[in-house]
């Protein structure tokens, strides 16, 4: 007689979650001022529940002068008045929980706003004061800055104040860097994390992880390659990025988080690192550690050319970490800092390895075919949703929205555009307010019909992607996303995933009884005997010939399961076109 079979360990919710990124300012405006807000998010929770996501991630919604739209924080323990207040936030958390949706927040540890009370106090206190010790104030070299460091958004990383000293701003002059070696700063962020954990927040996406921590002596950066941009110089500075001083910060945060979970049984809190480590899984592994972050974003698929070899490497690197190190991947194809997937993959040069820049803020321009981009974007998300780990969706991706590349310069507000005098187009094009209704009134349902114009204008044709029109269309992008997320819950389970060598032009992964195959080529490709051992349950494009996968498409094939309710084969959940 054998004993009872042990149940498999229950994985934390974030191991397999689909998380929806809400850029609050552009999601939904409830009060008609043209700016999205938390009540607007509450009003669209049913859309998110219908999509099938497990959590939402809110971009910074703290009080801010909005010079970088929330990433210049003036108070880490309150809500931006244009978005609501703490009571509004609490209602959002409760309403989301009622629909089975968790709430994550964005925290900005590298810098605050130049309007933060502590920084204002530092300006007033003068050189050598305890207030200035919380930041990086230094004397210059004659009339020159303390060193040659450049800012991510352009220009020198140093700004001179009236008394002659300079302060460090890795991103811009209105975002002074914190010195986390100062005990006041370390204690402050512990209080911030606990404040939001106590309000029901289940985790944080941690912004700009690599620049946290600086070499104490702040030496000059070695010369960069000829033609390097300020952004490239800033993000490759060995004295200001990927520093051991930063890792000490994350270890302290993880100890706090683990203590909090121990003190509050039933809570499962996650810390996710935004650490751009293009083609460096070894570097990403330094952050996704048992004593630092639970997860770190894998950006290589987002940045990859649309070619099987590069995509296979981008996926394989993460699966290698999963198998060898137990690191649970965090996948994403888009966010508020990059061009939308439809636009990026619709470019004429999307298959060219030279289009890879390794940068979230810079692109190699080329003509865009939006229909081609839509097909590729659906194929890409379908493949990523088959992989183990969590997946983060950027708002509007489920509608197939493109970037608005022709947004008038006079309307642009991104500091990347402003501080480079337009040399970099910036990120406003992916932040245009969402179209909820085909009716153009109220900026296509973004605002009340009598509301002000949205903070960024919408293109005239924005209604063609409206959520209400797509909800009624079984072949729409939105319908396909809903079907994909439902299929993921049923078929894409377990962590036993590996790449499969089916064809040099294909990318394939086996995960349990599921095989997902991506064809990133303009021609149909035969998949051999694959279709004889299972059933196609997802196909982002119908194949014209039996036994082949269509161009720029993904299929999921599931092995026959005798316990399936349809009599032995898996349910057909999506074949949109």
ABEGO torsion letter per residue (X at the ends): XBBBBBBBBBBBAAAABBBBBBBAAAABBAAGAGBBBAAAAAAAAAAAAAAGBABBBBBBABBBAGAAGGABBABAABBBAAAEBAAAAAAAAAAAAAAGBBBBBBBBAABBBAABAAAAAAAAAEBGBAAAAABBBBBBBEABBABABBBAAEEBABBBBAAGBBBBBAABAABBBBBAABAAAAAAAAAAAAAAAAAGBAEBBBBGAAABEBBAAGBBBBBBBBGBBAAAAAAABAAABGBAAAAAAAAAAAAAAAAAAAABBGBBBBBBBBBBBBGBAAAAAAABBAABBABBBBAAAAABBBBAAAAAAAAAAAAAAAAAAGBBBBBBABBAABBBAAAAAABAAAABAAABAGBAABBBBBBBBAAAAAAAAAAAAAAAAABBEBBBBBBGAAAGBBBBAABBAAABABAAAAAAGGABAEAAAAABBBBABABABGGGGABBAABBBBABBBBAAAAAABAAAAAABAABAAAAAAAAAAAAAAABBEABBBBBBABAABBBBBBEABBBBBBABABBBBAEAAAAABBBABBABBBABBGBBBBGBBBBBBBBBAABAAGGBBBBABBAX
